[in-house]
């Protein structure tokens, strides 16, 4: 399964989640806390998840599309979900025990 959401949705979700974690001082992993402001420094590639998301989105999309057209991956059924609505519909179909569920896992 490939979540191929538009960049604007990814950026919005990243910022919203980071802001929430930073404000609540939620632990991210172990004893680490979210650092919101470094996320905005897109020129600092090692510190900014926002910068990484922006710079990698198109490259990752190109790579996945190339893999989908390669004969060696022809036996794999790719499920490309391009919107929040498609993700929700996919989740409902999987939870409902769709006959094709085995193809998506």
N, C-alpha and C positions, 0 to 999 in steps of 0.2 A: 504494500500500500504506500502510496506517495501523496503526502499532503502538499499540494502545489498551490498554496494560497497566495493571493496577490501581496506584493510587498507592502502596500499601505496597511493591510490587515495585520501582517506580521509586526510591522513597526508599532502600530497602535497597541497591540497586545503586549509586546515587549515593554514598552514604556509604562503602560498601565500596571502590569505585574511588578515591574521593578519599583515603581513609585509606591505601590501598596506595601511591598516587602520592606522597603526602606523606612516608610512612615511607621509601620508596626514593629520594626526591629526584629522581624521574623528571621529565624535561623535558616540559612539556605542549605548548608551542609556542615555537619558537625557544629562547630562554634562560630562559623563564618556568618556575617551579616551582609545583607545587600548594600552595595555602595551605588547609590543612584547617580550622582553627578558625574562620576567617571564614565558612565554609560553614554553620556551625551558628547563626550570628547571623541568624535569620530576620526580625528586625525591621529589618535593614539590607538593603533590597531590592537595592541596587546591588552588594553584595558577596556575597550568599548565593545560591548556585545552589539550595540546598535550599529557601529561601524562595520563590524564583521557581517551582520545580517544584510546590510545594504550592499556591501561589496561582493558577497558570495551568492546572493539570490539568483542573479542571471546565470552565473557560471554553473551552479548546481542544476538549474533548470535545463541548460544546454546538455550537460552530462547525462541527465536522466533521459531526455528525449533521444539522445544518441544510443543509450543502452537499449531503449525500447525498440529501436529499429535494427539492432544487431541480430543476425541469425542465431548466434550462440545462446541468446536469451529467449529465443522463440518459444520454448516450452513453458515459459513463465507468463502468467497472466498478470499484467500490470494493472493496478487500480489507481487511477489518478483522480484525486479529489481536489477540485479547483475552487470550492466555495464552502462557506460555513454550512450552507444548506445541504450540500453534497455530503459533507462529513456527518451531519445529523442523520440523513437518510441512510447512509452506510451503517452507522451505529444501530439504527432501528432494525435494519435488515439482518444484521449479525445477531442482535439480541433475540430477534424473532425466530432464529433457527432456519434461516433461508436455505433452500436446497443447495445453493451454490456457495454456502459459507466456507466449505473446505478449500475452495479456489482462492479465497481472500486471505487465508492465514498462511 
